[in-house]
Amino acid sequence: MAGRRLFQDIADRIIALIDDGVFPPGSRLPGERELAERFDVSRVTIREAEIALQATGRIRIKTGSGVYVSEEQPDDDRLPEISAFELTEARSLFESEAAALAAPIIGEDDLALLRQLLDEMAADIDDDERATEIDRNFHLTIAAASGNKAIIHVIKTLWRFRTELPGVRDTHAAICHHDGATRQREHAAIVDALVAHDSAAARLAMRQHFNRLLAAMLDATEQRAIEEIQNRAAASRARFLMSAQLG
């Protein structure tokens, strides 16, 4: 799976600001320098993002005048911004029931594919995008095995949130790179329940997987908050010491 380039993430963030009314239709976008500082990227990245947004009709670039938000915004299927916590709660609800529905009817071909994906998960994969792709294939295989087209569509859409929203990807990246062995065991428990054609066990194993994931997200969020406080305190201390020395 090809990785998204930085300008695509910046384009998504600008679209979100347009849709939220920060940059309303007809308004002039801030200059490249200001946007580069706002998003902490280079002006080249901003320029690439603006070219991409013009190609989709989101903005108009007027030479010598500036960049303007299009009066008529195109209709698209852009995902609304949600948090990783909201997504994981939704996935727990739908994917637990998908596993329960799949358990009595899942076939040997799907079970063989799940076992193959488990083996791939067990391998030491340094490529986070490849690991995400394996995880996605695992969960979508179970969804497909449920035989419920509505649930399959919902779970596919939930995976779009997981892979396309920068904030959600960042939250997962903060925890998933370090919990491979735990996730592999949780996925193995799900497969064991499916092999036994036990709906209740499959539902429980899937739910426990997401409950643990939610707890890990909370821990990671708290740790980042603590680190930010410590960094601010260190910066304040350094400024104080410098002022005292100069005084």
C-alpha positions as CSV (number, residue, x, y, z in Angstrom):
1,M,0.0,0.0,0.0
2,A,1.6,3.2,-1.1
3,G,2.1,5.8,1.7
4,R,0.4,9.1,1.5
5,R,2.6,12.1,0.9
6,L,2.7,15.0,3.3
7,F,1.0,17.5,1.0
8,Q,-2.0,15.2,0.9
9,D,-2.4,15.4,4.7
10,I,-2.0,19.1,4.5
11,A,-4.6,19.3,1.8
12,D,-7.0,17.3,4.0
13,R,-6.4,19.7,6.9
14,I,-7.1,22.7,4.7
15,I,-10.3,21.0,3.5
16,A,-11.4,20.5,7.1
17,L,-10.9,24.2,7.8
18,I,-12.9,25.1,4.7
19,D,-15.7,22.8,5.8
20,D,-15.6,24.1,9.3
21,G,-16.0,27.7,8.1
22,V,-12.6,28.8,9.1
23,F,-11.9,29.6,5.5
24,P,-15.4,30.2,4.1
25,P,-16.3,30.1,0.3
26,G,-15.0,33.1,-1.5
27,S,-12.4,34.0,1.2
28,R,-8.7,34.4,0.5
29,L,-6.4,31.8,2.0
30,P,-3.5,33.0,4.1
31,G,-0.2,33.2,2.2
32,E,2.2,30.3,1.8
33,R,4.5,31.5,4.5
34,E,1.7,31.8,7.1
35,L,0.2,28.4,6.2
36,A,3.6,26.8,6.3
37,E,4.1,28.1,9.8
38,R,0.6,27.1,10.8
39,F,1.1,23.5,9.7
40,D,4.8,23.3,10.5
41,V,5.8,22.3,6.9
42,S,7.7,23.8,4.1
43,R,6.3,26.3,1.6
44,V,6.9,23.7,-1.1
45,T,4.5,21.4,0.7
46,I,1.9,24.1,0.9
47,R,2.2,24.8,-2.8
48,E,1.8,21.1,-3.6
49,A,-1.3,20.9,-1.4
50,E,-2.8,24.0,-3.0
51,I,-2.2,22.6,-6.5
52,A,-4.0,19.4,-5.4
53,L,-6.9,21.4,-4.0
54,Q,-7.3,23.4,-7.1
55,A,-7.4,20.2,-9.2
56,T,-10.4,19.0,-7.1
57,G,-12.2,22.4,-7.3
58,R,-11.8,23.3,-3.7
59,I,-9.8,26.5,-4.3
60,R,-8.8,28.8,-7.2
61,I,-5.2,30.1,-7.6
62,K,-5.2,33.6,-9.1
63,T,-1.7,34.6,-10.3
64,G,-0.7,37.9,-8.7
65,S,-3.8,38.0,-6.5
66,G,-3.7,34.9,-4.2
67,V,-5.5,31.7,-3.4
68,Y,-9.3,31.8,-2.9
69,V,-11.8,29.2,-1.6
70,S,-14.2,28.3,-4.4
71,E,-17.7,29.7,-4.0
72,E,-19.1,26.3,-5.0
73,Q,-17.6,23.5,-3.1
74,P,-17.6,20.1,-4.8
75,D,-19.8,17.3,-3.4
76,D,-17.6,14.4,-2.2
77,D,-17.4,11.6,0.2
78,R,-14.8,13.2,2.5
79,L,-15.0,11.7,5.9
80,P,-16.0,13.9,8.9
81,E,-13.3,14.5,11.5
82,I,-13.7,12.1,14.5
83,S,-11.4,11.0,17.2
84,A,-9.6,7.6,17.4
85,F,-11.6,6.9,20.6
86,E,-15.0,7.4,18.8
87,L,-13.8,5.2,15.9
88,T,-12.7,2.4,18.2
89,E,-16.0,2.5,20.1
90,A,-17.9,2.2,16.9
91,R,-15.6,-0.6,15.6
92,S,-16.1,-2.5,18.9
93,L,-19.8,-2.4,18.4
94,F,-20.0,-3.4,14.8
95,E,-17.0,-5.8,14.5
96,S,-18.0,-7.7,17.7
97,E,-21.4,-8.4,16.2
98,A,-19.8,-9.2,12.8
99,A,-17.7,-11.8,14.5
100,A,-20.7,-13.3,16.3
101,L,-22.6,-13.5,13.0
102,A,-19.6,-15.0,11.2
103,A,-18.9,-17.7,13.8
104,P,-21.6,-20.2,12.9
105,I,-21.2,-19.9,9.1
106,I,-17.6,-19.1,8.4
107,G,-16.1,-21.4,5.9
108,E,-12.7,-23.2,5.7
109,D,-11.4,-20.9,3.0
110,D,-11.9,-17.8,5.2
111,L,-10.5,-19.6,8.3
112,A,-7.4,-20.6,6.2
113,L,-7.0,-16.9,5.2
114,L,-7.3,-15.8,8.8
115,R,-4.6,-18.3,9.9
116,Q,-2.3,-17.0,7.1
117,L,-2.9,-13.4,8.2
118,L,-2.1,-14.5,11.8
119,D,1.2,-15.9,10.6
120,E,2.0,-12.6,8.9
121,M,1.1,-10.7,12.0
122,A,3.5,-12.9,14.0
123,A,6.4,-12.0,11.8
124,D,8.5,-9.0,12.9
125,I,7.2,-6.3,10.5
126,D,8.9,-2.9,10.7
127,D,6.7,-1.5,8.0
128,D,3.8,0.1,9.8
129,E,1.7,0.5,6.7
130,R,2.2,-3.2,5.8
131,A,1.2,-4.2,9.4
132,T,-1.9,-2.0,9.0
133,E,-2.8,-3.6,5.7
134,I,-2.6,-7.1,7.3
135,D,-4.8,-5.9,10.2
136,R,-7.3,-4.5,7.8
137,N,-7.5,-7.6,5.7
138,F,-8.0,-9.7,8.9
139,H,-10.9,-7.6,10.1
140,L,-12.5,-7.3,6.7
141,T,-12.3,-11.0,6.2
142,I,-14.4,-11.5,9.3
143,A,-16.8,-8.8,8.2
144,A,-17.3,-10.5,4.8
145,A,-17.8,-13.9,6.5
146,S,-20.8,-12.4,8.4
147,G,-22.7,-12.4,5.2
148,N,-24.4,-9.1,6.1
149,K,-23.9,-6.6,3.4
150,A,-24.9,-3.6,5.5
151,I,-22.4,-4.6,8.2
152,I,-19.7,-5.2,5.6
153,H,-20.3,-1.7,4.2
154,V,-20.2,-0.1,7.6
155,I,-16.9,-1.8,8.6
156,K,-15.3,-0.9,5.3
157,T,-16.2,2.7,6.0
158,L,-14.9,2.6,9.5
159,W,-11.6,1.3,8.1
160,R,-11.5,4.4,5.9
161,F,-11.6,6.5,9.1
162,R,-8.8,4.4,10.4
163,T,-6.5,4.8,7.4
164,E,-7.4,8.2,6.0
165,L,-7.8,10.6,8.9
166,P,-4.4,11.9,10.0
167,G,-5.4,12.3,13.7
168,V,-6.7,8.8,13.9
169,R,-3.5,7.4,12.1
170,D,-1.3,9.3,14.5
171,T,-3.1,8.0,17.6
172,H,-2.8,4.4,16.3
173,A,0.9,4.9,15.4
174,A,1.6,6.0,19.0
175,I,0.5,2.6,20.3
176,C,0.4,0.0,17.5
177,H,4.2,0.0,16.8
178,H,4.8,-1.4,20.3
179,D,2.0,-3.8,20.9
180,G,2.4,-6.3,18.0
181,A,2.7,-9.4,20.2
182,T,-0.4,-8.4,22.3
183,R,-2.5,-7.8,19.2
184,Q,-1.4,-11.1,17.6
185,R,-2.6,-13.0,20.7
186,E,-5.9,-11.1,20.7
187,H,-6.4,-11.9,17.0
188,A,-5.5,-15.5,17.6
189,A,-8.2,-15.7,20.3
190,I,-10.7,-14.4,17.8
191,V,-9.7,-17.0,15.3
192,D,-10.0,-19.8,17.9
193,A,-13.6,-18.7,18.6
194,L,-14.4,-18.7,14.9
195,V,-12.8,-22.1,14.4
196,A,-15.1,-23.4,17.3
197,H,-18.1,-21.7,15.6
198,D,-18.8,-20.1,19.0
199,S,-20.7,-16.8,18.5
200,A,-20.5,-15.7,22.1
201,A,-16.8,-16.4,22.4
202,A,-16.1,-14.6,19.1
203,R,-18.1,-11.6,20.2
204,L,-16.2,-11.5,23.5
205,A,-12.8,-11.9,22.0
206,M,-13.3,-9.1,19.5
207,R,-14.7,-6.8,22.3
208,Q,-11.8,-7.6,24.6
209,H,-9.4,-6.7,21.7
210,F,-11.0,-3.2,21.3
211,N,-11.3,-2.6,25.1
212,R,-7.6,-3.2,25.4
213,L,-7.0,-0.9,22.4
214,L,-9.1,1.9,24.0
215,A,-7.2,1.5,27.3
216,A,-3.8,1.8,25.4
217,M,-5.1,4.9,23.6
218,L,-6.0,6.5,27.0
219,D,-2.5,5.7,28.4
220,A,-0.8,7.1,25.3
221,T,-2.8,10.3,25.4
222,E,-2.1,10.8,29.1
223,Q,1.6,10.2,28.5
224,R,1.7,12.8,25.7
225,A,-0.1,15.3,28.0
226,I,2.5,14.7,30.8
227,E,5.4,15.1,28.3
228,E,3.9,18.4,27.0
229,I,3.6,19.8,30.6
230,Q,7.2,18.7,31.3
231,N,8.5,20.3,28.1
232,R,6.7,23.6,28.9
233,A,8.0,23.5,32.5
234,A,11.6,22.9,31.2
235,A,11.3,25.8,28.8
236,S,10.0,28.1,31.5
237,R,12.8,27.0,33.8
238,A,15.4,27.7,31.1
239,R,14.1,31.2,30.5
240,F,14.0,31.9,34.2
241,L,17.6,30.8,34.7
242,M,18.8,32.8,31.7
243,S,17.0,35.9,33.1
244,A,18.5,35.4,36.5
245,Q,22.0,35.1,35.0
246,L,21.6,38.2,33.0
247,G,20.2,40.1,36.0
